[in-house]
């Protein structure tokens, strides 16, 4: 399913998306019991939920997609609530489809990612989780990956590749840092060979986001790719960066912190540019670390003294 930016971000996060769909559909479920192949709720089309139609099949497909995108653990009460509500709609689908929906959707609620409070995503060189802002009050997270791609055939998914000019300052700052510290004895790769990927389904969203805050995480991802050092999965990074490696504070980060509190249970450190405005209370379990430049960010991320 291919959701447009508005359809993702006006509801803020994937669980809220599912809640909103179910809330709207509750109004039409009685009609659905009479005519299972008819629309569940015409309100879904008006509210632009990203559905081609609003039949039970379309709604269940959207719910499956959204649940698969949830980054991590959901508490048992929430999973139990969603399971009961979603089961109502599965029961109204055709008999031939019910087992398929149960295995796919209800299985997601029981998998290790959503049901295990100790779950953490796997760390990989060149990968980092970052935070974005849309419009400028809705925050969300996404995984950003930096790779070395000498030619287009080496790209796994060209549709998820971001324009290189967005990251030019990040690449230049890292190259300058690497040369000054003599970290690499090999020739640094040409800028055109450095590519950035976002996870599936996020590229269209990013095109309508404020990209001033992507410089610092992009630099860390590039540095991680060069050095083969993995970025700890308990860290999320946001903030701009100029070509000299100075961190740039942007807009208030309250919406981004709320994203971490809401759906990134495995994050306990948020790295932000020094002086970034914050207007929301922060849990004691989460530490917000302010940085002035790329070198300080690298030292903190990889725990260097």
Buried (B, 14 or more C-beta within 10 A) or exposed (E): EEBEBBBBBBBBBBBBBBBBBBEBBBEBBEBBEEEBEBBBBBBBBEBEBBBEEBBBBBBBBBBBBBBBBBBBBBEEEBBEBBBEBBBBBBBBBEEEEBEEBBEBBBEBBEEEBBBEEEBBBEBBBBBBBBBBBBEEEBBBBBBBBBBBBEEEEEBEEEEBBBEBEBBBBBBBBBBBBBEEEEEEEEEBBEEEBBBBBBBEBBBBBBEBBBBBBBBBBBBBBBBBBBBEBBBBBBBBBBBBBBBEBBBBBBBBBBBBBBBBBBBBBBBBBBBBBBEBEBEEEBEEEBEBBBBEBBBBBBEBBBEEE
